[in-house]
Amino acid sequence: MPELPEVETVRRELEPWLVGRQILTARRVDAPPGPKYANLEKAAGQTVLSVDRRGKFLVLPLDSGDELVIHLGMTGIISPNKPVNHIRVRLELDGEGDTQLYFRDVRRFGRFLVAPNGDHSSLPTLFHMGPEPLSDDFTVRALAVGLDSGTAIKTRLHSQRPVAGLGNIYIDEALWVTRIHPLTVSRRISMKKVRALRDAIQDILAKSIDAQGTTLMDYRTVNGRPGSYIGELNAYGRAGQPCRRCKTVLQRIVVGQRSTHFCPRCQKRLT
């Protein structure tokens, strides 16, 4: 699933192309009516004011007071080039150059909808989202408060409440860097570890953004390129391979129905 670095890469590529352009038509293609595409047609006739990001969501304020909210789900790709199949949304834009925007989503977990500006009550994950990890709001204290929970730290970070934008890949990476076992109860993390975790999250995300994210299977930038951060991964997807720190074989477990990768020697579970 595209996480913050991948969505931020898409945002940066969309911004100079979309800002100031009017959406002439907004249509579902092979996508059923429902909350994932709610009020999409209302985008027609509106001008894109900016291309913003909140966690894993793209948020495009429109000139009428609405906003176009996009979530790539697990397999969503946005492109001006018409895909062969699995097209869910097509936007027609005014102006010169590329005038079509397509949303391709093989597994149909994505969202592409219009809501009143700032009203995220119909999107609970977005509504309850914690601070942006690369903002000044993401302090050690804020992370400690967000981790004050009796759930496993992997599950708690997935909730988006302690910090926005993390998913399987970057949670596993940050926990490996800080030697935290993914099943450790989050409120048992020491302040020293909280500080290290905050710093690791910021460092990993910044480096992945520079590499345009991580492509495992589906993710591509708007320009059709894969992200190149995959070679930097220390934990995610490396079960059965030696830990780059201690050479112990990395393991895979399931935490909250999600594949989780860690080093059983470096990342001791607190008992």
N, C-alpha and C positions, 0 to 999 in steps of 0.2 A: 504494500500500500504506500503511495506517495506520502511522505512525511514533510516536516517543515522545510528542509533544504530543497526538496523537489518542487514543492508548491511555491516557494520563494523564487526559484529559478523560472518557473512558468510565469509568475507575476512580473518579474523583471523583463521578460521577453514580450509579454502582452502590453505592458504599460505604454511604451512609445507608439505602439501600433493602434491601440484602442482609444486612448484619452482624446476627448474632443470629437469623437465620431458618433454619428447617430445610428442607432439600430433601426433599420427599415422594417425588417420582419424578424420574428422570433418564433420558431416552430419546433414542436416535437416531431421527430421522424419515426423511428421505431422505438417509441417510448410510450407506455400507457399513461393515462391521466392519473393523478394522485399527488400526494404531498411532496414527492421527490422532484416534481416539476411544476409545483403550484404557481399559478398566475404567470407562467412564463410569457404568455402572449402580451402581458402588460409592458414588457420591455420595448415593444415596437413603438417607434416614434420618439424614444427617449435617447438622450445623449449621455455618453459615459464621461463622468467627471474625473474619476481616478480609478486606479487599479490597486486595491489594498489587499492585505492578507491578515487573517486572524487565525493563529494556529495552523491547521491544515486546510482552512477555508479561504477561498478567494472572495473578496467582497468588493463589488463595483458599484459605488454610489451613482445614481442616475439623476438627471436634472429635475425630475418631477417630485423628488422626495422619496422615491423607492430606491432599492438597491438590488442588484443581481448577485445572488449568493451561489457559489459553485464549490462543490466538494468532489474531488476526483475519485473517491471511493478506492477500490483496489486496482482498477484497471483503466481509469479514465485518462484520455489523452485529448488535449485541445490543439487544433491545428487549422491553418488556412487551407490545407490541402485535403481534398475530399477522400475519406477512407473508402476502402472497398466494401466494408460491411460494418455492422454493429454501430451505425450512426444513431444517436439518440436525440441530438439537438442540432439545428442549423440556424445560425444568425446571418442575416444579410446586412451589410454596412454601407453607409454612404462613402463618397470620396473616391480617390484613385487608388491604384494598386490592388492588393488583395482585398476583396469585398465580401468574402465568405469566411465564417468561423464554424468549425464542426467540433462536436463533442462525441468522441467514440468511447464506448464503455462496454466491454465484452461481458462483464459479470453483473452489470446493472446495479451496482452498489452506490453509484455516484448520485449527486444532486445538482440540479440546475434550475433555480427557482427565483421568483421575485417576491420580496417582502418589503414592508415599510421600513424606511431607513432607521437602523438601530433597534428594530423590534425582532429579537431573536427568540421570542417565547416559544415558537414552534420548532426550534432547533435547540434542544436541551444541552447538547454538548457545547455548542457555541455560547449559549446563554450563561453557563456555569464555568466557563474556561478561566484558567489561572493566568498569571502574567506571561507576557512574551519573554522567552528566554534570553533574547539579545537586547532587552530593554533595561533601563535603569530600575524598573519596578521589580526585576527578578533579583532580589537581595537574598542573602543567606537566611535572614529572618523570615522572609516570605516563603521560602522553600521549606523551612523548618515547620512553619505553621501548616503548610499544605500537606506535609508528611505526617501530621499528627493523626494517625489512623491505625486501627488494628489490623489492616489488610497487608498482604505481601507487598513489598515495595514495587515489584514489577507491575502488579495490578493497580496499585495506587497511581503510579506515574502514567499508566495507560488511561486513567480516568480523565486526564487533561486538567484536573483541578489544581494540583501543585504547580504545574507549568504547562504552557500550551505547546502543541505541535509535535510531541514525541510519540513514536510508535515502536513497533518491535525492534527495528534495526538499531535506532539510536539509544533506546533504553538499554538493550543488551551491551552496547558499546560503552556507555557511560558507567554501567555497573561493573564491567570488566576493568575499566581504568581505575575505578575507586575501590576495587576488591570487595564489593558488596554482593552477597549472595542474593539472587532474585527472590527467594522466599523469605528473606528476613522481614520481620514485621516493621513497617515503615517508621513507626514512632520510636523504635528502639535504636535508630541510627543516631550516633553521637553528633554533636555540633561540629566536631572536627571533620567527620565524614560528610555531613551536610554541606559544609563549605567546599570540600573536595569535589562533591557531586555537582554542586552549582558550577564550579570552574570547569569540570570535565564536560558538562552539557554544553556550555558556551563554546568551548574550544572545538569540540567535535562538530557541532552544528556549523560554526564559522568555516571550518575546513571543508566540510561537505558542500556548503554553498559555493565555495570557491571552485569545487570540482563539478558543479552543476548536479549534485546529488548522486544517488546510488541507483543504478539500473540492475535489477535482478532478472526481470522478465519484461513486463509491459511498459514501464515508465519511459517516456521520451520527453525531451523539451519541446516547446512549440515549434522549433526549427527542425525537429526530427532527430536530434542527437541523443545518445544515451549519456547518463551521468557516469563519471569516471571514479567515484569514490570507493567502488567495490574493492579495489586492491588494498585499501587502507583498513578494511574491517579486521578487527582482532578477535571478535567473538561470534557475531551473527553469521549463521550459515557455515560455521567451521567445525561443527561437531565431528569427532573422530580424528581431527587434526591436532598437532601439538600446540599447546599454549605458547605464544611468542614470548612469554615472560619466564615461565618455569618448565616448559616442555611437557607438562602433564597433558594427557589427552582430554580435549574439551568434550563436554557432554551436552546432550539436548534433553530437556524435560518439557512438560506442558504446564504452563501457569496461566490460569484463567482462560483456558482453551486456546492459548497462543504458544507457538514454538518459542522456546527460550534456550539460549546458548550461554554456557559459563564454564569457568575452570574450577573443578572441585577442590583444587589445592589452594589457588590464590583467593578464591571467593568462599570463605568459610561461613556457613550458616550459623547465626547466633542462636544459642539454645537457652 
